[in-house]
């Protein structure tokens, strides 16, 4: 699938979500936006001072029109030491729900394609500055200031292109690292960004991906395999990787699943892709659980201080490292779609056949079929009742 211009975006139906990488929670949200496959659900939270007043009032008073078909455009932003800003379009998605929870506005979105700027870097910011009245002047924290990070825009951005290609993710990741380096720069010093690497989960398979996009949940057939790929990319300042920077760890809380491959992806090269395979067992019921993805940084233990320092160079033994989890995401994972129902039908049919008696003279009569039919119905109802209870979990 190639580039396309602002898919499904309509004037007045675009929510602009500005995400500054100077805050730990926003960094975690941005890592999730970079790593989740298409269709996964992502929750964005904005405090009241950072939401457009009109938008907050509409949502809080429940006068907001239906959000069906409305889209979210996530943009990463940071301000340089000289006062100039960088705003990079990053990813788009579909609104699932939006509501006010006390002093927080919560947006649940299904993530979509990645976004790149059509022209040179900065063209998207220039378009926003010419058309958005509530655009913050700076994205650095200023006491007493309340910049508007979430608002509705009444135009379709003409300076962005979106695509589901891996190359688009790579360019979006490069923009992430650029904004991250700006947001974490010290006065007069070039400092590494807060996030030294990113990942992206892809190739879940068309059937699993479609169900994920519809429900935000990974549904796998019992007795089948779930295969996917994990792409990794390190920031440009990681020139020579002598030590692994960290890992992407996958963990299962699911009794019916096991990893057939390694569940860890080590970050030890500039650009890599690894395959992960999960096997499921054959079941007579549907089993729910979740698949966790953890972004883990390796840090070197400092023998002179009670804190960990980032690894800079040299080979570091594992015993001298500490693991720092900077982001975690949990996928709802359910095993068992049609196979439990088919198994239930076969078991019920076998039970009915066991009580079926064929007379030596004459054919099967309606009276002779009464008991097998009753056994089949009761067995099927008992198993289906359990399947329905499992599906609600």
N, C-alpha and C positions, 0 to 999 in steps of 0.2 A: 504494500500500500504506500503510495507516494504522498507528497505534500498536498494539502488542500487548505483553502482559505477559510479560517474561522468556522469549522463545521457546527451546524445547529445554533450558531449565535445569531440572535435577533436583537435589534435595537430595543432597549428598555428591558431586556431579559438577560442581562449579564451582570453577575455579581463580581466586583473586583475585590480580591482578597490580597492585601499587601502584607507580606510576611518579612519582618526584619530579622536578620540572623544574629542580632546582638542579644537575644533572649533565649535561655536554654529551652523553654517549651516550644518556641517557634522553630528552633533548630531541629528538635525532635519531629515536629510536624513536617518540616521540609525534608528530612531524611525519609520519612514515610511516603511523602509525595513522590520522592525520587525512586523508591524501591518497590512500591506495591504494583501488582499487575493490574491491567485494565479491569474495571468492575469492582475492585475492592473498595470497601467503605472506609472513609477517612473522616474523622471528626475535627472540626476547627472551632476554636473558642476565642471569643473576643470580649474583653471587658467593655462595659457601657461607654466609657469616655472615648473609646477608639472606634465606635460605630457611628455612622451617619445618623444624625438626630431624627431625620424623617423616617429612615428605615427602621430604627429602633421603635419609634412610636407606632408605626404601622404593624410591626410584628407583635409588640406588647399589647396593643389594643385589638389584636386579631382581625384587623381590617386589611391585612396584606392579601392580595389576590392569590389564587392557587399558584404554586411554584412549579407545576408540571411543565416540563420542557425548558425551564430556566437553567442556565449554566453558571458555573463558577470558573473564574480565571484567576489562578494563583500566580502572583508575581513576587519575586525575591527582591529585597531592597536594602541598601546600606548607604551611608554618607561618608565620603572621604574626609581626610584631615583638612583639606582646603575648602570644604563646604559644599563641593559638588556631590551629586548623588548618582547612584547606579540602580536602575530598576530593570530587572530582567524577567520577561514572561517565562513561566516555567511549565505549568501543566493546567489543563482544563478538565472539567468534570460536570456531572449532572447533580443537581440538588435533590436529595432524598427527603429531607425534612429540615425545618428551621424553627427555632423557638427561643423564647427568653426564659432563662432559669435564674431568677434573682437578678444579680448584677452581671450575668454572663449571657451573651448571645451564642447559641450553639447551632452550628451548621453541620449536618451529616450529608456527605457527598459521596457519589460513586465516581472514582477517579477515571479519567479518560486518557486522551493522547497527550504527548509532550508537545511543548510549544517553543518555537524559535523565533527570533526577530527576522523579518523579511529582508531588511537591509543591513546597514552597519549598526554596530552596537550603540545604543542610545536613541535609536529612532522611535522605539516604543515610548520611552520617557518623554521625548519631545511631543509625541502625539497626546500623551496624557496631560502634559502641561498646557497644551493649547485647548483642551476640551473638558478637563475635569477641574471643577472649581474648588473642591475640598482636598486636593492633593497636598500632603504634608510638605513643608518647606525643607525639613530635614528628618532623617530617620534615626538620629542619635537621641538617646534618652535626655530629656530636659525636664527638670523639676517644674511641675505646674502646667506643662504643655499637654494637650490632648489631641494629637494628630489623628486624622480619620484614616483608619486602615481598612475599613470595610464599608463599601457603598455600592449602590447600583449605578451603572453608567448607561446613558441613553444613546450610545452609538456602538457600532460594530468596529472593533479595532482593525484598522487596515494595514498595520505594520507587523502582523504576526502570521505565522504559518504553523500548521499542526500536522503531525504524522505519528503513526505507530511504529515506525522503523527504529531499529537499534541505533542507527546513525543519528536520529533526532534525539534519542536519550543521551547519547554521548555529548552532543552540543549543549543540551540542557544541563548536563552535569558539569561541563566546563564553565557555563554561566554561573552555576551554583558555587563552584570553587572561587571564581572571580569575586562574587559578591561576599562570600564568606571571608576571603582575605581582606577585603575592604572593611568589613564589620568588626574584625578582630585586630586591626592594625594598631600598634602603639605609636605614640608621638615620635616621629623621626626614625622609627625602626620598622623593618619588614618582618612581620611575624607570620608563622604558619596559621592557617585557618583552624577553626575549632573542629572541623570534620576532615580528616586526612583521606577518606575514601568513601565511595558510595556504591550501592548495589542496585540491581534491578531484576525482579523475578519475571520470567517470560516463558512462552511456549507451554502453557498449561494444557493445551489441547483444546480443540474447538468446542467440544461438548461441555467440558468442565468450565471453560472460560465463559461460555454463554450463560450457564447457570450461576456463575459467580456474578456476572454483570446484572442479572435479574434479581438476585437475592442477597448479594454480599457474602455468600457462604459457599465454601467448597464442598460440593456433593460428589462422592466417589462411589462407584458401584462396588458392592461386596465381592471379594475375590479378584479384583482387578488391581492394576498398578497405577499410581499417580506419578508422572514424570514431568519435570520442569527444569529450566535452566536458570542459573544465577550469574548475571554479568556483574563484573566489578571493575571499578575505575578509580585510580588514585589521583590526588591533586597534583598539579604540575610541579610543585616544589619538591615532590618526593622523587628525586633524580635517581639515586642509587639505593635500592632496597637491600640492605644487608641483613636487617631484621624484619620479620613479618610485622606489619603494622597492626594487625588485629584479625578478627574472624567474623564471619556471618554464621551464627549458630541457629539451627533449626531444632526445635524441641516439640515432642508430641505429648499431648494429654488426651490420649485416645487408645482405648484398650484393644481396638480392632486393627491397629496400624503398627507397622514397624519400618525402620529405615533399611532399605536394601543396599544403599550406598552410604558413604560417609555423610554425617549430618552437619559437618563443619566445612566451611569454605575459608581457607587461609588466604589472607591478603599478603602476597609475597611478590607481586609483579605489578607493573603499571596498568596493564589491561588483561583481563582474563575472563573465562567463562567456564563454569563447572555444571555438571549434571547431577541432579538429586532425584532419587527414586524411592518412593514409599509403596510398600505392599500392604494390601488389606486381606483379611481372612474372610472365608465364606461364612455367612451368618443366616440365622433364622429371624433376625430382628434388626432394627436400625439402631446404630450406636452413635451418640453425639460426643463431641469433645472439641479440641482446638489445636491448631498448629501455630507455634510461637516462632517469631523471627527476632533474634537479638543482634544488634550491632555492637560489637565488643572491640574496644581499643586495648592494646597492650601498652602498659606503662612500666618503666623501670623503677624498682624500689630504690629509694635514696637512703643509704645507711646512716646518713647524718641528720636526717629530718624525718618527722613522722608524717610524710606525705609522699605521693608518687610523682615522679617527673617524667615527661614524655621522652620516649626513646629517640635519640638523635642519630647515633651511628654505632657501628661495631656489633659483634655477635653477643647477644645476651642470653644466658641460660634461662630455661623456663622457670627455674626455682627463684630467679631474681626478678620476675615479672609479676605485675598485678593486672587484673582484668577490670576494665571500666566499661559498664554497659551504658551507652549513651542514647539508645533508642530500643524500644520493644514494641512489637505489634502481634496481636493474637487474631488469627483467622478462625472463625467458626468452621468446624470440620465435621461432616456427617458421613458415615459409611453405611451403605445399603440403600439402593434405590428400588429396582424392580426385582432383583434376585431374591430378597426375603419373601416377596409376594408370590413369586413363582414357586419357591421352596414350600411355602405354606399350602399352595394349591396341590402340589405333588404329594405332600404328607397327608393332606385330607383325602385325596383320591386313593392313596394306599390304604388308609384306615377304612374307607368305604368298601374297597375291594376285598378286604380281609373278612368282612361280615356278609359279603354277598354269597348267597347259596343258589346254585343253578340246579333246578330239579332234573332228575334223570329222564323223566318223560315230559315233553312239552317245552316251550320256551320260557323266557323270563316274563313273569307277570308283574302287573303294577303293584300287587301286594308284596311280592318278593323284593321289589325295589324300594319299598318304604323304609326299611331299617338302614340299608346302605346310604340312602339319601339323607336320612336323619343324622347318621354318623358323620357324613361329609360336611353337612351344614354346621353341626355343632363344633367339629374340629376346626373348620375354617373360621367360624366366628370367634373361637377362643384365641387363635393365632392372630387374626386381624385386630382384635381388641388390644393385644400387646403391641402390635405394630403401630396402631394409632396413638397409643400412649407414648411410644418412643418418639414419634414424629413431632410431638408437641414440646419435647425437651430442647 
